Amino acid sequence: MSVDRTTPPQIKDFADIHQPSKQTVILDNGIDVNLIPMSRNGANYISVIWHSGTAASKNLAVPSFVPRMMLQGTKTLSAEDIMERFDFLGAFISNAVSTNYSVFRLLSLNVFNSELMELLSDILLHPTFPEERFEALKRKDLAAYDLARSRTSFIVSEEMGKLMSGNEHPYLQPLKRHDIENVTTEQVVSAWNEGISNSGISIFASGDISDIIKENIKEFGSGLRTNHISTSNSTPIPFTPEKPQTRFIEMPASSQSSVAIGIPTIARSHPDYIPLRIAVVALGGYFGSRLMASIREEKGLTYGIQASLLGLREGSYILIEADCDKRYVQKVIDEVFSEMSVMKHTPMGYEEFRKLRSYYMSYIAATADNFKTVGNYYASNKVHDFPDDYFERQLQVLSTITPLEIRDICAKYFDIDNASVVTAGAH
């Protein structure tokens, strides 16, 4: 059968999209096990989260060493043994550390779940923290730190974080080189013990969750500790943004400049938060957005530009970031404010609104696309205090919002007079 490639395929609306439901079991030791059964594909995705991150640490570098050092050897296995074991069992493990949590993520086949739960338990409970591996990680982190500090985009993002949260707020404090240099294995061991023994732990498992997998995961969770600790998140410390201001950070060796514009805004719990998120996507959240079309494609002023709504437990802010030649820095800033002003006064046309709605619907649909994205969705809700119905709420708003309502949201929250601007680069 030949395919007619001269006729574009018909565009159809999405069918009903639903997020799979979650079942939660609280173990005797207080660990919450969250199960999201999905298709019978013989695979699963498990996240083990302990609710301790950089914000609770005097040295911001220490928490990032904990999960990585746990993979460097246990009482019975070397780092090579651990990695070979994961490879042999066809599994992939990763880790991450954020302000208020740390996590191991394991993607694997059901047939090896029992062996992998034993291996992960060994990694969590019996790490040995070998000194030579620790020193190698320090050297790697110092090199990565120096590379990051040479990038104008990194510098403006870091500086804007301080302005939006408040210079003394613990959640967005910048990592310093001496933090990495001064980390000791004793500090890492102490942070590991505190994280596993004395912080809340949550487990999320999605995919082909059979009765055997359920029991394996519950047995694994029960063995992590004997004392009972609640998994409720710590009380957030609200942001106290600095007054609107403009800052320039000179980086003479840089061949380009970077711009960051930040505007403090409403909390995630506000009823306008989702409509505002849609408006920010229209401004600069996808390739067809206003900033991309006007400043990058039409005027050619930037290498790249984007807008995002950063909604944290502690506070929220609109962030616009761009990279450009130093000659165009002020022009980029002026054009960003110009596009925001237009959106505050003029509703978008039908075609732009159709593209925006189609993109955002695709973004939401991707969240429910497979057992990995679904698992990450529920885990993210837990650590960021999002309600589990956030998925459905986005769908509801997207199905009813109009161009006029988006204009009104822009008029209300695109507060240009309250914007701070940070630029970095050569004069």
C-alpha positions as CSV (number, residue, x, y, z in Angstrom):
1,M,0.0,0.0,0.0
2,S,1.5,3.4,-1.0
3,V,1.5,6.3,1.3
4,D,0.3,9.7,0.0
5,R,3.1,12.0,1.3
6,T,1.6,15.1,-0.3
7,T,-1.4,15.3,2.0
8,P,-0.6,16.2,5.7
9,P,-2.1,13.9,8.3
10,Q,-5.4,15.0,9.9
11,I,-4.9,16.8,13.3
12,K,-7.1,15.3,16.0
13,D,-7.8,16.4,19.5
14,F,-6.5,14.3,22.3
15,A,-8.7,11.5,23.6
16,D,-9.5,11.5,27.4
17,I,-6.2,11.6,29.4
18,H,-6.1,10.0,32.8
19,Q,-3.3,9.7,35.3
20,P,-3.2,6.1,36.8
21,S,-4.2,6.0,40.4
22,K,-1.8,5.5,43.4
23,Q,-2.1,3.2,46.3
24,T,-0.3,4.1,49.5
25,V,0.7,1.8,52.3
26,I,2.4,3.1,55.5
27,L,4.8,0.6,56.9
28,D,5.3,0.0,60.7
29,N,8.5,2.1,60.6
30,G,6.7,5.1,59.1
31,I,8.0,4.7,55.5
32,D,5.2,5.3,52.9
33,V,5.2,2.9,50.0
34,N,3.3,4.3,47.0
35,L,2.3,1.8,44.3
36,I,1.1,2.8,40.8
37,P,0.1,-0.4,38.9
38,M,0.1,0.1,35.1
39,S,0.5,-2.1,32.0
40,R,1.7,-5.7,32.3
41,N,5.0,-5.2,30.5
42,G,7.3,-7.0,32.9
43,A,9.2,-3.9,34.0
44,N,9.1,-1.5,37.0
45,Y,10.5,1.9,38.1
46,I,11.3,2.5,41.8
47,S,12.3,5.7,43.5
48,V,13.6,5.7,47.1
49,I,13.5,9.2,48.5
50,W,14.8,10.4,51.8
51,H,13.6,13.8,52.8
52,S,16.9,15.5,53.4
53,G,18.8,17.7,51.0
54,T,21.1,20.7,50.7
55,A,18.9,23.1,52.7
56,A,19.5,21.2,55.9
57,S,23.2,21.0,55.5
58,K,25.8,23.5,56.8
59,N,28.0,22.6,53.9
60,L,26.0,22.6,50.7
61,A,28.4,20.2,49.0
62,V,27.9,17.3,51.5
63,P,24.5,16.0,50.5
64,S,25.5,15.5,46.9
65,F,28.2,13.1,47.9
66,V,25.9,10.9,49.9
67,P,24.1,8.8,47.2
68,R,27.2,8.8,44.9
69,M,29.4,7.5,47.7
70,M,26.9,4.8,48.6
71,L,27.5,3.4,45.1
72,Q,31.3,3.3,45.7
73,G,31.3,0.1,47.7
74,T,29.6,-1.9,50.5
75,K,30.9,-4.3,53.1
76,T,30.7,-7.1,50.6
77,L,30.9,-5.4,47.2
78,S,33.3,-3.0,45.5
79,A,32.1,-0.2,43.2
80,E,32.9,-2.3,40.2
81,D,31.0,-5.3,41.7
82,I,27.9,-3.0,42.2
83,M,27.9,-1.7,38.6
84,E,28.6,-5.1,37.1
85,R,25.7,-6.5,39.2
86,F,23.3,-3.8,37.9
87,D,24.5,-4.5,34.3
88,F,24.1,-8.2,34.6
89,L,20.6,-7.8,36.0
90,G,19.7,-5.4,33.1
91,A,18.9,-2.6,35.5
92,F,19.7,1.1,35.5
93,I,20.3,3.2,38.7
94,S,20.6,6.9,39.0
95,N,20.6,9.4,41.9
96,A,19.8,13.1,42.5
97,V,20.0,15.6,45.3
98,S,17.8,18.7,45.7
99,T,17.1,21.3,48.3
100,N,14.8,19.1,50.4
101,Y,15.3,15.5,49.3
102,S,17.7,12.9,47.9
103,V,16.7,10.0,45.7
104,F,17.8,6.7,44.1
105,R,15.9,5.7,41.0
106,L,15.9,2.2,39.7
107,L,14.6,1.0,36.3
108,S,14.5,-2.8,36.0
109,L,12.7,-6.0,34.9
110,N,10.3,-7.7,37.3
111,V,12.1,-11.0,37.0
112,F,15.2,-9.6,38.8
113,N,13.3,-7.5,41.4
114,S,14.1,-9.7,44.4
115,E,17.9,-9.6,43.7
116,L,17.8,-5.9,43.0
117,M,15.9,-5.1,46.2
118,E,18.6,-7.0,48.1
119,L,21.4,-5.1,46.2
120,L,19.7,-1.7,46.8
121,S,19.3,-2.5,50.5
122,D,22.9,-3.3,50.8
123,I,23.9,0.0,49.1
124,L,21.6,2.0,51.4
125,L,22.5,0.3,54.7
126,H,26.1,-0.9,54.3
127,P,28.2,1.6,52.3
128,T,31.9,1.8,53.2
129,F,32.8,5.3,51.8
130,P,36.3,4.4,50.5
131,E,38.6,7.4,50.7
132,E,40.2,7.1,47.3
133,R,36.8,7.1,45.6
134,F,35.8,10.1,47.7
135,E,38.9,12.1,46.6
136,A,38.2,11.2,43.0
137,L,34.6,12.5,43.3
138,K,35.9,15.7,44.9
139,R,38.3,16.3,42.0
140,K,35.5,15.7,39.5
141,D,33.2,18.1,41.3
142,L,35.8,20.8,41.5
143,A,36.4,20.6,37.8
144,A,32.7,20.7,37.1
145,Y,32.3,23.7,39.5
146,D,35.1,25.7,37.7
147,L,33.5,24.9,34.3
148,A,30.0,26.0,35.5
149,R,31.4,29.3,36.9
150,S,32.8,30.1,33.5
151,R,29.4,30.2,32.0
152,T,27.4,33.4,32.0
153,S,24.1,31.6,32.0
154,F,25.0,29.8,35.2
155,I,26.1,33.0,36.9
156,V,22.9,35.0,36.1
157,S,20.6,32.1,37.1
158,E,22.5,31.7,40.4
159,E,22.3,35.4,41.1
160,M,18.6,35.7,40.2
161,G,17.9,32.8,42.6
162,K,19.3,34.9,45.5
163,L,17.3,37.9,44.5
164,M,14.0,36.0,44.2
165,S,14.4,34.0,47.4
166,G,16.2,36.6,49.6
167,N,20.0,36.7,50.0
168,E,19.9,34.7,53.3
169,H,17.3,32.1,52.3
170,P,18.8,28.6,52.7
171,Y,17.1,27.0,49.7
172,L,18.8,28.9,46.9
173,Q,22.2,29.7,48.4
174,P,25.0,29.2,45.8
175,L,27.5,26.4,46.2
176,K,31.1,27.8,46.9
177,R,34.3,26.2,45.8
178,H,35.5,25.9,49.4
179,D,32.4,23.9,50.2
180,I,33.6,21.2,47.9
181,E,37.2,21.5,49.1
182,N,36.3,21.2,52.7
183,V,34.0,18.2,52.5
184,T,35.2,15.2,54.6
185,T,34.2,11.6,54.6
186,E,33.2,12.0,58.2
187,Q,30.6,14.6,57.1
188,V,29.3,12.4,54.4
189,V,29.0,9.4,56.7
190,S,27.1,11.6,59.2
191,A,24.8,12.9,56.5
192,W,24.1,9.4,55.3
193,N,23.3,8.2,58.8
194,E,21.0,11.1,59.4
195,G,19.3,10.8,56.1
196,I,18.6,7.0,56.3
197,S,18.0,6.8,60.1
198,N,16.4,10.0,61.0
199,S,14.6,11.6,58.0
200,G,11.3,10.6,56.4
201,I,11.6,8.0,53.6
202,S,9.2,7.5,50.7
203,I,9.2,4.7,48.1
204,F,7.4,5.0,44.8
205,A,6.9,2.0,42.4
206,S,5.2,2.2,39.1
207,G,4.8,-0.2,36.2
208,D,4.0,-3.9,36.3
209,I,3.5,-4.1,40.0
210,S,2.5,-7.7,40.7
211,D,1.7,-9.1,44.1
212,I,5.2,-10.4,44.3
213,I,6.7,-7.0,43.5
214,K,4.5,-5.4,46.1
215,E,5.7,-7.8,48.8
216,N,9.4,-7.4,47.8
217,I,9.1,-3.6,48.0
218,K,7.4,-3.7,51.4
219,E,9.9,-6.1,52.7
220,F,12.7,-3.9,51.4
221,G,11.2,-0.8,53.0
222,S,10.6,-2.5,56.3
223,G,14.3,-3.5,56.4
224,L,15.6,0.0,56.0
225,R,15.2,0.8,59.8
226,T,13.2,-0.2,62.8
227,N,12.3,3.2,64.3
228,H,9.2,4.9,63.3
229,I,9.6,8.3,61.6
230,S,6.8,10.3,59.8
231,T,7.4,11.1,56.1
232,S,5.7,14.5,56.3
233,N,7.8,17.3,54.7
234,S,9.4,20.0,56.8
235,T,7.7,23.3,57.1
236,P,8.8,25.5,54.2
237,I,10.6,28.9,54.9
238,P,8.8,31.5,52.7
239,F,10.9,33.5,50.2
240,T,11.5,37.1,51.0
241,P,12.5,38.6,47.6
242,E,14.9,41.5,47.4
243,K,13.6,44.8,46.0
244,P,13.6,45.1,42.2
245,Q,17.0,45.9,41.0
246,T,19.5,45.6,38.1
247,R,22.8,43.8,38.5
248,F,25.7,43.4,36.1
249,I,28.4,40.7,36.7
250,E,31.5,41.3,34.6
251,M,33.1,38.3,33.0
252,P,35.8,39.7,30.7
253,A,36.8,36.3,29.2
254,S,33.2,35.5,28.1
255,S,32.5,35.6,24.4
256,Q,28.8,36.1,25.0
257,S,26.4,37.6,27.5
258,S,23.5,36.2,29.4
259,V,20.3,37.9,30.7
260,A,18.0,36.8,33.5
261,I,14.7,38.6,34.4
262,G,12.8,37.6,37.5
263,I,9.4,38.6,38.8
264,P,8.1,37.3,42.2
265,T,4.6,35.9,41.9
266,I,1.8,33.9,43.4
267,A,2.2,30.7,45.3
268,R,1.3,27.3,43.8
269,S,-1.7,27.0,46.0
270,H,-3.3,30.2,44.4
271,P,-6.2,29.4,42.0
272,D,-4.5,31.6,39.3
273,Y,-1.3,29.5,39.4
274,I,-2.2,27.1,36.6
275,P,-3.6,29.9,34.3
276,L,-0.4,31.8,35.0
277,R,1.7,28.8,34.0
278,I,-0.1,28.6,30.7
279,A,0.5,32.3,30.1
280,V,4.2,31.9,30.8
281,V,4.4,29.0,28.4
282,A,2.7,31.3,25.8
283,L,5.4,34.0,26.6
284,G,8.4,31.8,26.3
285,G,7.8,28.1,27.2
286,Y,8.0,26.5,23.8
287,F,9.4,27.0,20.3
288,G,6.4,28.8,19.0
289,S,6.2,31.2,22.0
290,R,6.2,35.0,21.8
291,L,9.8,35.4,22.8
292,M,11.1,32.7,20.5
293,A,9.1,34.0,17.5
294,S,9.9,37.6,18.0
295,I,13.3,38.0,19.7
296,R,15.1,34.9,18.3
297,E,13.4,34.0,15.0
298,E,12.3,37.4,13.7
299,K,14.9,39.8,15.1
300,G,17.8,37.4,15.6
301,L,18.9,38.9,18.9
302,T,19.5,35.8,20.9
303,Y,21.0,32.3,20.6
304,G,18.2,31.0,22.8
305,I,15.5,32.5,25.1
306,Q,12.9,30.9,27.3
307,A,10.4,31.8,30.1
308,S,9.4,29.5,33.0
309,L,7.3,29.7,36.1
310,L,9.3,28.3,39.0
311,G,6.9,27.2,41.7
312,L,8.6,25.9,44.8
313,R,7.2,25.2,48.2
314,E,8.8,28.4,49.6
315,G,7.7,30.8,46.8
316,S,7.3,31.3,43.1
317,Y,8.7,33.5,40.4
318,I,8.6,34.1,36.7
319,L,12.1,33.6,35.1
320,I,13.1,34.7,31.6
321,E,16.6,33.7,30.5
322,A,18.5,34.5,27.3
323,D,22.0,34.3,25.8
324,C,23.1,36.9,23.3
325,D,26.0,39.0,21.9
326,K,27.0,41.8,24.4
327,R,25.9,44.4,21.9
328,Y,22.2,43.3,22.1
329,V,21.8,42.9,25.9
330,Q,19.7,46.0,26.5
331,K,17.8,45.4,23.2
332,V,16.8,41.9,24.4
333,I,15.7,43.2,27.8
334,D,13.6,46.0,26.1
335,E,12.0,43.4,23.7
336,V,11.1,41.0,26.5
337,F,9.3,43.8,28.4
338,S,7.6,44.9,25.1
339,E,6.3,41.4,24.4
340,M,5.0,41.1,28.0
341,S,3.3,44.5,27.7
342,V,1.5,43.4,24.4
343,M,0.3,40.2,26.1
344,K,-1.1,42.3,29.0
345,H,-3.2,44.4,26.7
346,T,-4.0,42.3,23.6
347,P,-5.5,38.8,23.5
348,M,-3.8,36.3,21.3
349,G,-5.3,35.2,18.0
350,Y,-7.0,31.9,17.3
351,E,-4.1,30.2,15.6
352,E,-1.6,31.1,18.4
353,F,-4.1,30.0,21.0
354,R,-4.6,26.7,19.1
355,K,-0.9,26.0,19.0
356,L,-0.4,26.9,22.7
357,R,-3.3,24.7,23.8
358,S,-2.0,21.8,21.6
359,Y,1.6,22.1,22.9
360,Y,0.4,22.3,26.6
361,M,-1.9,19.3,26.1
362,S,1.0,17.3,24.6
363,Y,3.1,18.3,27.6
364,I,0.4,17.1,30.0
365,A,-0.1,13.9,28.0
366,A,3.6,13.2,28.2
367,T,3.3,13.0,32.0
368,A,1.0,10.1,31.7
369,D,2.9,8.5,28.8
370,N,4.6,5.6,30.6
371,F,5.2,4.1,33.9
372,K,8.5,6.1,34.4
373,T,7.0,9.5,33.8
374,V,4.0,8.6,36.0
375,G,6.3,7.5,38.8
376,N,8.2,10.7,38.6
377,Y,5.0,12.7,38.6
378,Y,3.8,11.2,41.9
379,A,7.2,11.4,43.5
380,S,7.5,15.1,42.5
381,N,4.1,15.8,44.0
382,K,5.3,14.3,47.3
383,V,8.6,16.2,47.6
384,H,7.1,19.5,46.3
385,D,3.8,19.3,48.2
386,F,1.7,19.3,45.1
387,P,-1.8,17.7,45.5
388,D,-2.3,14.4,43.6
389,D,-5.1,16.0,41.6
390,Y,-2.8,18.6,40.0
391,F,-2.8,16.6,36.8
392,E,-6.6,16.8,36.5
393,R,-6.7,20.4,37.5
394,Q,-4.3,21.4,34.7
395,L,-6.6,19.5,32.2
396,Q,-9.7,21.3,33.6
397,V,-8.1,24.7,33.3
398,L,-6.7,24.1,29.8
399,S,-10.1,22.9,28.5
400,T,-11.9,26.0,29.6
401,I,-9.4,28.9,29.5
402,T,-9.8,31.5,26.7
403,P,-7.5,34.1,25.1
404,L,-9.2,36.8,27.0
405,E,-8.6,35.1,30.3
406,I,-4.9,34.6,29.4
407,R,-4.7,38.4,28.6
408,D,-6.3,39.2,32.0
409,I,-3.8,36.9,33.8
410,C,-0.9,38.6,32.0
411,A,-2.3,42.0,33.0
412,K,-2.5,40.9,36.6
413,Y,0.9,39.1,37.0
414,F,3.3,40.3,34.3
415,D,4.4,42.9,36.8
416,I,7.2,44.6,34.9
417,D,7.7,47.3,37.5
418,N,8.5,44.5,40.1
419,A,11.1,42.8,37.8
420,S,14.8,42.4,38.7
421,V,17.4,42.1,35.9
422,V,20.7,40.3,36.1
423,T,23.2,40.4,33.2
424,A,26.7,38.8,32.9
425,G,29.4,39.0,30.3
426,A,32.1,41.3,29.0
427,H,31.7,45.1,28.7
